[in-house]
Amino acid sequence: MNIPQSLRSYFADATLRVLSYDSETSDLCIHVEKDVGPEFGIIRFSGVSFLSISVFFTGDGIDSIAVRDADGSFWSHSSCIPDSVEDAQAIYRIYDQDGLTHFVVADSIEYEIETVSEGQPS
């Protein structure tokens, strides 16, 4: 449930773009482009049981709570059915600069910073 510190750093103003969602493996991949650095990376959510996310947006913040700690406003706002998720999962909330909140309910999150290959512009 812990969000990697490397993802949290300079997250505001980052551009996020959904790369893929595999319904067989329940994995969601999101490309992140941060202005500072610049830094490019991939967020990987594993064991996704629910998602409500735009394909492309500008991030403002990210946090998470345990499913068991979600209150009634989450369930009514997200359209997620409580019986469709496991208590051990986390609700990842990704805040959009346009004021929207995107949700991913998943087992885990990872963030991998992409390295610039030799010969590519930095």
C-alpha positions as CSV (number, residue, x, y, z in Angstrom):
1,M,0.0,0.0,0.0
2,N,3.0,2.3,0.4
3,I,3.5,4.6,-2.6
4,P,7.2,4.7,-3.6
5,Q,8.9,8.0,-2.6
6,S,10.4,8.2,-6.0
7,L,6.9,8.5,-7.5
8,R,5.7,11.0,-4.9
9,S,8.7,13.3,-5.6
10,Y,7.8,16.1,-8.0
11,F,4.5,14.4,-8.9
12,A,2.5,17.6,-9.1
13,D,2.4,18.7,-12.8
14,A,3.4,15.3,-14.0
15,T,1.7,14.1,-17.2
16,L,0.1,10.6,-16.9
17,R,-0.9,8.4,-19.8
18,V,-2.4,4.9,-19.5
19,L,-0.2,2.5,-21.5
20,S,-2.0,-0.7,-20.9
21,Y,-4.5,-2.7,-18.9
22,D,-4.3,-6.5,-19.1
23,S,-7.6,-8.1,-17.9
24,E,-6.0,-11.5,-17.8
25,T,-3.2,-10.6,-15.4
26,S,-5.1,-7.6,-13.9
27,D,-2.1,-5.3,-14.4
28,L,-2.3,-1.6,-15.2
29,C,0.6,0.4,-16.5
30,I,0.8,4.2,-16.6
31,H,3.5,6.3,-18.1
32,V,4.6,9.3,-16.0
33,E,6.5,12.3,-17.4
34,K,7.7,14.7,-14.7
35,D,9.0,18.2,-15.6
36,V,11.7,18.1,-13.0
37,G,14.7,16.2,-14.2
38,P,13.0,15.6,-16.6
39,E,12.0,12.1,-15.3
40,F,10.1,9.4,-17.1
41,G,8.8,6.3,-15.4
42,I,6.1,3.6,-15.3
43,I,3.6,3.0,-12.6
44,R,2.6,-0.7,-12.4
45,F,-0.5,-1.7,-10.5
46,S,-0.8,-5.4,-9.9
47,G,-4.0,-7.3,-9.0
48,V,-6.3,-4.5,-10.1
49,S,-10.0,-5.3,-9.2
50,F,-11.4,-1.8,-10.0
51,L,-10.3,1.3,-11.9
52,S,-11.8,4.6,-12.8
53,I,-9.2,6.6,-14.6
54,S,-8.8,8.9,-17.6
55,V,-6.4,7.8,-20.4
56,F,-4.4,11.1,-20.2
57,F,-4.3,13.8,-17.5
58,T,-2.0,16.0,-15.4
59,G,-1.4,14.8,-11.9
60,D,-1.6,16.9,-8.8
61,G,-1.1,14.2,-6.1
62,I,-1.3,10.5,-5.2
63,D,-2.2,8.7,-2.0
64,S,-3.7,5.5,-0.8
65,I,-6.0,4.0,1.9
66,A,-6.8,0.5,2.8
67,V,-10.1,-0.8,1.4
68,R,-11.3,-1.6,4.9
69,D,-10.8,2.1,5.8
70,A,-12.9,3.4,2.9
71,D,-16.0,5.4,4.0
72,G,-19.4,5.6,2.3
73,S,-18.4,8.6,0.2
74,F,-15.8,6.5,-1.6
75,W,-18.3,3.7,-2.5
76,S,-20.9,6.2,-3.7
77,H,-18.5,8.4,-5.6
78,S,-16.5,5.7,-7.3
79,S,-19.3,3.4,-8.4
80,C,-17.1,0.5,-7.1
81,I,-19.1,-2.4,-5.5
82,P,-17.7,-3.2,-2.0
83,D,-18.1,-7.0,-2.7
84,S,-15.9,-6.8,-5.8
85,V,-12.7,-6.0,-3.9
86,E,-10.7,-7.7,-1.2
87,D,-10.1,-6.1,2.2
88,A,-6.3,-6.6,1.8
89,Q,-6.3,-4.4,-1.3
90,A,-5.6,-0.7,-1.3
91,I,-7.4,2.2,-2.9
92,Y,-5.0,4.4,-4.8
93,R,-6.3,7.9,-5.4
94,I,-4.6,9.9,-8.1
95,Y,-5.6,13.6,-8.1
96,D,-5.9,15.4,-11.3
97,Q,-5.2,19.1,-11.7
98,D,-8.6,19.5,-13.2
99,G,-10.1,18.6,-9.9
100,L,-11.0,14.9,-10.7
101,T,-10.0,12.0,-8.5
102,H,-9.0,8.8,-10.3
103,F,-9.2,5.5,-8.5
104,V,-7.3,2.2,-8.8
105,V,-8.1,-0.6,-6.4
106,A,-5.1,-3.0,-6.5
107,D,-2.9,-5.4,-4.5
108,S,0.3,-3.4,-5.1
109,I,2.0,-0.5,-6.8
110,E,5.5,-0.2,-8.2
111,Y,7.3,2.7,-9.9
112,E,10.2,2.3,-12.2
113,I,12.2,5.2,-13.5
114,E,13.1,4.8,-17.1
115,T,16.7,5.3,-18.0
116,V,17.8,7.2,-21.1
117,S,19.5,4.9,-23.5
118,E,22.8,5.9,-25.0
119,G,22.2,7.8,-28.2
120,Q,18.8,9.1,-27.1
121,P,18.3,12.8,-26.3
122,S,18.3,13.5,-22.6
